[in-house]
Amino acid sequence: MSLVNGTVTFQRKVTADLIAEYLRDRILDGTFAPSTSINEVQLAAQLEISRGPVREAVQRLVQEGLLVSTRNRGTSVVELGPEDIEDVYTARAAIEREAGRLVLRGDTTELTAELDALLARMFHALENNKWQDVATADLKFHQTIVQATGSPRLTRMFSTLAAETLLCLREFQNVFERKETILEQHRRLRDLIQARDEEGYLAEIEWHLKNSIVTLEAARKQRDS
């Protein structure tokens, strides 16, 4: 497929950050579907901006894993396969286990309150069948735990996986038979953090992420059937 004609134009000087945000949003909301070709010259013309910041933005998304650049074939939106899903969640498991160990060494009162707010947001999104919002709240729940470590490097490493995770989470609406399942899983994680149960939390986060791989693979097969 080719990049569809857009209607968005930028009336003032823009940075690569703004262009990257625009592209990232269009990829994550499905406007630019997997395998869609991204033509820098065409995109710059559509947005009425110079090619330089477009090129920089595209390279950032290649580094994030949302775009893939292939020699002699150009740049296109990534299409995640089973091995990619497993790799994303395996990498997340390594980061989130260590994050759990670190946060459970201290006071978790503030973190628990933040997680409660995210669970409420997740509940509201589920009740209204807003699956993109569910996916965003799900990721923010885990990201909040990592950020609570106070480690800029762990936070940065997790952030590189965030966009790919959102692409994976878009499949959730195709598999869960009960909306309560999503909430139940995250409430268990929240309760273990409140109880400062390190052993219990590490076992639960390990199961949670491994189960996500199974769930997402089931979603992919259902989509392709």
Residue pairs with C-beta under 8 A, 6 or more apart in sequence:
1 33
1 35
1 36
1 37
2 36
2 37
2 39
3 32
3 36
3 37
3 38
3 39
3 42
3 43
3 46
4 31
4 32
5 46
6 46
6 47
8 22
8 46
8 47
9 46
9 47
9 48
10 18
10 47
10 48
10 49
14 47
14 49
14 53
15 53
16 53
16 54
16 56
16 57
16 60
17 57
19 47
19 49
19 53
19 54
19 56
19 57
20 56
20 57
20 60
20 61
22 47
22 57
23 32
23 38
23 57
23 58
23 61
23 66
23 67
24 61
24 64
24 66
24 163
26 32
27 61
27 66
27 67
27 77
27 163
27 167
28 66
28 132
28 163
28 166
28 167
28 170
29 132
30 170
32 38
32 77
33 77
34 77
34 78
34 79
34 80
35 76
35 77
35 79
36 76
36 77
37 74
37 75
37 76
38 58
38 67
38 74
38 75
38 76
38 77
39 74
40 51
40 54
40 55
40 58
40 75
41 51
43 54
44 50
44 51
44 54
47 54
58 67
58 75
61 67
61 163
62 68
62 69
62 75
63 160
64 160
64 163
64 164
65 78
65 160
65 161
65 163
65 164
66 77
66 78
66 163
66 164
66 167
67 75
67 76
67 77
67 78
68 75
68 76
68 77
68 78
69 75
70 76
78 84
78 164
78 167
80 88
80 164
80 167
80 168
82 217
82 220
84 164
85 168
85 213
85 216
85 217
85 220
86 213
88 161
88 164
88 165
88 168
89 168
89 209
89 210
89 212
89 213
89 216
91 161
92 142
92 158
92 161
92 165
92 209
93 205
93 206
93 209
93 210
95 146
95 154
95 157
95 158
95 161
96 142
96 145
96 146
96 158
96 205
96 209
97 202
97 205
97 206
98 149
98 154
99 145
99 146
99 148
99 149
99 151
99 154
99 158
100 145
100 193
100 198
100 201
100 202
100 205
101 198
101 202
102 149
102 150
102 151
102 154
103 111
103 145
103 148
103 149
103 193
104 193
104 196
104 197
104 198
104 201
108 193
108 194
108 196
110 148
111 144
111 145
111 148
111 193
112 190
112 193
112 194
114 144
114 148
115 141
115 144
115 145
115 186
115 189
115 190
115 193
116 190
118 137
118 140
118 141
118 144
118 186
119 141
119 183
119 186
119 187
119 190
121 133
121 137
122 134
122 137
122 138
122 141
122 182
122 183
122 186
123 183
124 133
125 131
125 133
125 134
125 137
126 134
126 179
126 182
126 183
127 179
129 173
131 170
131 172
131 173
132 170
134 169
134 172
134 173
134 182
135 166
135 169
135 170
135 172
136 166
138 169
138 172
138 182
138 186
139 162
139 165
139 166
139 169
141 186
141 189
142 158
143 155
143 158
143 159
143 162
145 189
145 193
146 154
146 155
146 158
147 155
149 155
168 212
168 216
169 216
171 216
171 219
171 220
171 223
172 182
172 215
172 216
172 219
174 219
174 222
174 223
175 215
175 216
175 218
175 219
175 222
176 182
176 215
185 208
185 211
188 204
189 201
189 204
189 205
189 208
192 200
192 201
192 204
193 201
